[in-house]
Amino acid sequence: MKTSIRDRLSTGVVGLDEILYGGLLPGRAYLVRGGPGTGKTTLGLHFLAAGARRGEQVLFISLEEDETRLRTDAAHIGLDLTHVNFLDLSPESGYFAEVQAYDIFTPAEVEREPITNRITEAVERLAPTRVFLDPLTQFRYLATDVFQFRKQVLSFLRFLTERNATVLFTSENSAITPDDDLQFMADGIIDLAFDQYGRNLTIAKLRGSDFISGSHSMKLDDSGMAVFPILAPQRHRVAFNPERIRSGLPELDKLLHGGLERGTVTFLSGPTGAGKTTLGLQFMKEGALRGERSVLFTLEEDVDIILQRGETIQIDARAMTAQGTLVIEKIEPLQFTPDEFAQRVRQEVEQKHARIVMIDSVSGYRLSMRGRDLVSQLHALTKYLQNMGVAVLLTVETAQLTGDFRVTEQEISYLADNIIFLRYLEIDGELRKAIGVLKKRLSDFEKTLREFAITSDGIRIGPPLTDLRGILTGTPSWIDK
C-alpha cells in the first residue's frame, strides 16, 4: 500500500523518508518514542525545518525545554529555525520560588485551562501545517485520571489534524509511566533506540501506508540526524548487458575464458601479501581505459599506500582518480555500520554510476558487524550490486600461507559467482606464487594454474604449470618425464 511521494510530507531526514516511502501522510499524528538522548527532539527539529524551507507555517509546542536553548541546539547542527514558530510552555525559572497552594482544586484543574487556551490561540492564529509537541506525556499531569488523559489527548490530536496539521509528538516512556495508550492513539510510531549495535530506528506502525521494516542504523552528529535504511536488494534492479569485462592481461583472460561478467561477484582469495588488491586494481585500470568508473573501498590499507604501490607496478591510480574513473575511499570499519556503508555504496552506484566495486577486504568488513550476522549483511550488499549490473570484487584473506587449500575462513563462498585464488609455492627452495580459477558460474574456465608475479613492469602471468603436481599443498614437486 503506497501513496504517491507527492502526497507525502518529508521528515527532513533523507534516509527516513526512504523508509517511509517518501515521507509522512499529511493530516496524521505520529508518535516518536525513545529513551533520553536517542534523538526525539532532533527529529522534530528536522521535521519543522523541512516545512519552513517549503514556506509552510510550522509550530513547535515545547513543554520542557525553553525556546532559546532549542534554537541554539538547532543552530549547532545546521538547522535554520528562523521561520519556525514556538509556543514555549516550559516552566520559567521563577516558578521554583513561587509558592502555589491549591486548597479546593487540584493543580491539574487549575493549570490545564491556561495551557489549553494558549495552545488553541496559537493554532487558530497560525494555522500550522506541521506541529511538533515535545513531550506529550506532560499532559498526564494536567489530567485527574487515566481516562481523562486519554480523552484529552484524543481530543487534542483531533483538534490539530482536523485543521490539516500533521503532528509529531514525543513520549517519555518509563516503567512508572508507560506510553502504551499513546501508541494506540497514534497513526504511526517511530521508535528510536541506542543499544550494543549503536543507534537505530524502527517503524512500528504506519496507518495507511507500507514501510521498510526492520531496525535501521541511525547517526546523530553535528549535522543532525541521518538514517541508513536496511538494504533490500529486491527493491533495486536495472536492465543490463552481462557482457564480459577483460583484465588487460591476456593470460588471465585465457584463464577466465574471456573475462568476468557484469553483475557477478568475484572472490579474490589468497593469503596476505599475495597480490589480491593489485589484481583488483588491474581490472579497474582496464575499466578506466573504457571510460568506466570504479570504486575501491579499502577497510584496511590507507589510500596513499595503495596509490604509491600502483605507481611502482605501472598502474597509475593517481591519474585515474584525477580523471574520475577511479575512487579509492578509506572506510574505518569500527566507525561505520553495515547500513551506513551500504548507503555509501549505493551513492556511488546510483548517483555516480560506478561499474566496478571492490571491497578490500571481507575481514575488515566483518569488523563493522559489531556482533551481527556477516553472511546476511554481505548477501544483501552483493545481491544489490548484482541487480544493478555492477562487477563486484571481494578480497578474501586466507590464514595459511601454504598447506591445506581453503578459499575463505568464513562460510561465504556460496556468494561467489567466480573465485580467483592466489597461492604461495615453495619450488626448489624459492617462494613463488600461482594463480588459478576455482569457479566461474556463467562460463567455462581454464583448469590449469599459472605462475603469478608482481614486477616493476606490472603483473606478469606465466604459462600453465603443467609440469608440477601438488600445487594446492603449497609444496609442489616436478613430474618425472
N, C-alpha and C positions, 0 to 999 in steps of 0.2 A: 504494500500500500504506500505509494509515493505521491507526494504533491509537488507540483512544479516548483523549481527553485525561485521563480519569480514571485510565487505566493508566500515565500518564507522570509523571516527576518534573520539577518546574520547576527550571530552572537559576538562578532568581533574577534573570534578566535578561529583561524582558518581550519585547523585540524578538527576542531569540534563541529564546525559547520559540515565538514565531510561526513562525520559520524552521524549527523542528524539529517543527511541527505539534502543539505542546502541551508539548514537553519531551523529556527523555531516556527511553529504555526502561529500566526498572529491571533490576538484576542484570546489567548490561553494563559493559564497560570502554572508556573514551573517552580518546583522546589529544588534548591541547591543544598545538599547535605554534606556534612564532613566535620571532622574534629577541628580543634584550634590549629590555625596555620596551614590548612590544606588549600586555601586559595578561594574561598567562597566570595569574599568581598572583591577580590581581584577580578573574578569572573563577572561580577555585577558591574564593575567599572568598565570593563571591556564592552559589555552589552550596551551600556548607556553611551559610551564614547562613539560606538559604531552608529548608533541612531543620530547622535548630534552631528556627525560628519555628513549624514544624509539630509540634514536640515529638519529633522524631527524634533518635536517637543519631548523632552525626557525628564524624568523626575527621580531623584534619589531620596527615599524616606529613611532617615537614619535614626535608630532608637538607641544606639550605643555610642558610636564614635562621633566626634564633633566635625563639622564641615571643614574647618581649617586643616585638621590633620588628614582628612580624607583627600583633600585637594593636593596637599603636599606629597602624600604617598603616591597618588596618581602621577604627579609630575616626575617622580623618581623613576617610574617605569615608562615614561614617554607618552602618557595618555593626556590629551588635551581636554580638560573639563570646563573650558570657558563657557560653553553653551549648554552645560548640564545644570538643571535647576536642583536645588537642595531644599529639603524640608528637614531641618535639624531638630529632632525631638529628644536628643540625648540630654541627660541631666547636666545642668550647669554646676560650676564649682560651688556657688553659693548655696546650693541645695543641702550640702552637708551641714552647714552651720545653722540652717533653719530648723526650728522645732515645729513639726507638724503633728497635731493631735486630732484624731477623729473620734469623737465621743459617741456619735449616733450612727454615722455611715462608715463603711469600710473604705480604705484608701482606693480600692478599685472603683467603687461607685463615685467617689469624688473626682478622681483624676481621669477617668475614662472619657467623660464628655468633652473637656477642653481639648484633649488629644484628638478625639474623633472630629471635632469641629475644625481643627487646624488642617487635618488631612483632607476632609471634604472640601474645604475652601480652596486648598491648593490644587486639588484635582479638577474641580469645576472651573477654576480660573485658568489653568494651564492647558487642560485637555490633552494630557500627555499620551503619546502612542506607546511609550515604554516606561515602566515603573520598576524600580528595584527597591525592595524593602529588606532592611538588614538590622536585626533578625526579627522575623515574625513571631517567634516564640516569646518575645517580650509581652505580647498581648495576653499571655496566660495570666499575668499579674494584674490585668485590668478586668479579669472575669472572676466572678464569685465561685464558679464551679466548672467542671469539665464540659457539661452540657452548654453552658453559656459561652465558653471559649469556642467550642466547635461552631455554634450558631453564629457568633460574631465573625469568625474567620470566613465562613462560607458566605455570609452577607457582604463582608468587605471585599472579597475576591470577585464576587458577582458585581458589586458596585463598580469596580475597576474595569472588568472585562466587558460589561455592558456599555461602557464608554469607549470601546475599541482600544483599550490598553492591553499590551502584552506584559505580563507580570513575572518577574523573577523575585523569589523570596527565599531567605535562608532560615535554617533552623539550628538551634543549639541542642543537639541530641545527647542525652546522658541517661544513666540508669535511673536517676530520680525523676527526670522529666523526658521520657521518650517522645519521639515525634511520629509515632505510628499513625495518629489521627491525621496529621498534615499530609502524610504520604497518600492516604486515601482521597484527600480533598484535591490534591494537585493533579493537573493534566499530564505532567511529566516530572520525572525525578532524575536529577544529575547527582551522582554520588562521587565525592572527592575523597581520596584516601592517601595515606603515606605508610607503607609497610616495608618489609625486608627487600622488596624488589624496587623500591623507590616510590615516587609519586605516580598515582594512576587515577583514571576517570572511568566511570561506568554509567551507562544509561540504564536505569532500572525500569523505566516506564515512559511511554510516549504515546498518548492517546491520539488516534487519527493518523498515525504515520508509522512506517517502519524505521529502523535504525540499524547501525552496525553494532552488534552485541559484543560483549567481552570487555576485558579490562585493558584500557588504552593508556600508554605511557603519557606522562604529563611533566612539564617543567615550569618552574617559577624562577625568574631571574630578573635582571634589571631591564629587560624588555617586556616584562609582564608574563602572561600565561601563554604557553604553547602546548598543543596536544598532538600526539603522534598516533594516528589510528592504526589498529591491527591491520596487517597486510592481508587482504582477502584476494588471492590470485584469481579466483573465478570472476571477479568484477573487472578485470583488466585483460583485454585481448585485442590484438590488431592482426590484420591480414599481412602476411609477409612471405617472401620467397625463400625457402630453405636452401639457398644456394651455398656452395662450399666456399670458405674463405681460406686462402693459402697462407702459409707461413713465410714464404720467400726463401725457404731453404728446400731445394729440390729433393734432397734425401729424406727430409722429414715429411714432405708432401707425398713421397712414394710410400712411406710407412703408413700414412693416413689415407692412401688411395685418393689423393686429390685435395685433402684439407679437412677442416672442421665445418660442420653445417651450422648455419644460423639457427637460433632457437634451441641450441643444445647446451648441456652442461659438461664441461671437461675438467676432470681432475688432473692436476699436475702433481704427481705423487713422488716423494723421494725424501731422503734424509737431509739434514741441514747442510747447506753449502753445495748441494748438488747442481744447482742452477735453475730451480723452478721459476723464480721471479724473472730471471733473464730470459728464459724460454717464453714466458708470457709476454714480455716486452717485445720479443721478436714478432709475435702475431700483431701487436699493436703498431709496430713500425711499418709492417706491410699494410695495415689498415690506414695509416696516415698517408701512404702513397696513393690510396684510393680516395682520399679526402674524407675519410670517416673519423668520427670522434670516438676515442677510447678513454675509459676511466679506470685508474688503478687505485683502489682503496687499500692503503697499507696500514695494517694494525700492529706492525712490529717495527719495521725499519723506518728511519727518518727519510724524508723526501730527498734531502741533499745527498744522502748516501746512494740512493737509487740513481739519481741524476749523474753523479760522478762515476758510478760503476758503468752506466750506459756509455759514457764518453770513452771509456777505456776499451770498449769492445765494438765500436762502430755503430752504436745505437744512440743517435743524437736526440735524447729525450728532451733536452732543453729547447732545441729548435721546434720540436713537436708541440711542447707546451706553449711556446711563443705563438705558434700558428693556430693554436686552439684545437689541434687534432688529438691532444693528449692532456689529461688532467691526472695529476698524482696528488691524492689527498690523504694526509695523515689522520687516522682515526684513533683516538685514545679509548680502548675498549671499556675501561672502567668508568668512563665519563659519559658513554653513550649507551642507551638501552637498545635492544634489538629493534623496537618500533621506531626509535629516532633514527637509527642507521638506515632502516628500510625507507624512511622518508627522504633521506639524502640520496639514496639510490634512485628512487622514483623521480626526484627533481632532475637528475642527470638524464634519465631515460625519456621522461615525458616532456620536459621543457627544453632540454638541450640536445636531445636525440642521439645519445650515446649508443653505439652499435656493438661495442665490445666492453664488457665489465669484468674486471678481475678483482678478486678479494684475496688478499695476501696477509694472513692465512686463516685457515679454519681454526687453528689453535688460538689465535688472537680473538677471533670472533666468539669463540666459546667463553672467553673471559667476560664478555658483555652479558652473558646469560644470567649471572647472579643467582644461580640455582635453578633457573628454568630449563625446560627441555630443549637441548640443542637441535635435535633431529626435526622437531616440528617447526621451529623457527627457520632453520635453514631450508627445509622443504618449501615453506611458503615463499621465501625470498627467491629461491631458484626457479620455482614454478611460475612466479610472476614474470621473471626475466625471460623465461622460455616463451610465455604467452605474448610477450612484447617483441619477439623476434630477435632478442639480444643473444650474442655468443658469450657464454659465461665461462670464465676461467677461475678455478678454485685451487689454490696451492694447499696441498695436504702433506704435512710432515710426518715421516715415519721415524720411529725412535731408533731403530737399529741401522748402523752403517752397512753392515753385511750380515750374513746369516739367513735365517728363515725369511722368506719373502712375504711382506704384508703391504697392502695398498694404503690402508689407513688404520689409525689406532682407535677411531670411533666407528660406530655402526652406521655409517652414512654412505657406503659405497653404492647402495641402490639408487641414490640420487643422480649418479653419473651416467650420462649417455656415452661419454668417451673417457677412457683412462689412459693417460700417457705417464709412464713411470721412468724414473731415473734410478740407477743403481751404481754403487761403488764396486769396483772389481779389483781384486789383487791378482795381477798377472806377472809372473816372473819377478816377484818382489817389488813391483811398482803399482801404485794406486792409480787406477784409471776409472772411467765412467762409461756406462752404457745406457742407451735409451731404447724403449720399446713401447708397443701399444698392446694393452691387455683387453680392451673392449672398445667397440665402436658400433653404436646401435643402428645407425642408418646406412651403413655400407660395410663392405669387407675391409680388411686391413692386412698389412704385411705381418707375417708371423715371426719374422726374424728380429734379432736385436742388432743394433749398430753402436759403434763406439761414438761417444759424445764428448766434446771438448769445447771449452770456452777460451778463446785466444784473443790476442790484441786485434786480430782481423775480424772478430765476430765469432759466432757459433759455428763449429765445424762438426759435421756428422759423417762418419765413415761408412764404408761398405758393410754389408751384413756380416756378422761374426759367425760364420758357418763352420769354422774350424775349432770352436770351443764348445765344451759341454759343462753343465753345472753352473751356468751363468747366474741363475737366480739365487744360488747359495752364496754368491759374493766371492767365492774362491774357485773359479773355473779352471779346467785343465784342457790342454790341447788334445785333439783327437788324433790318434795314431793313424797314419795313412800308409 
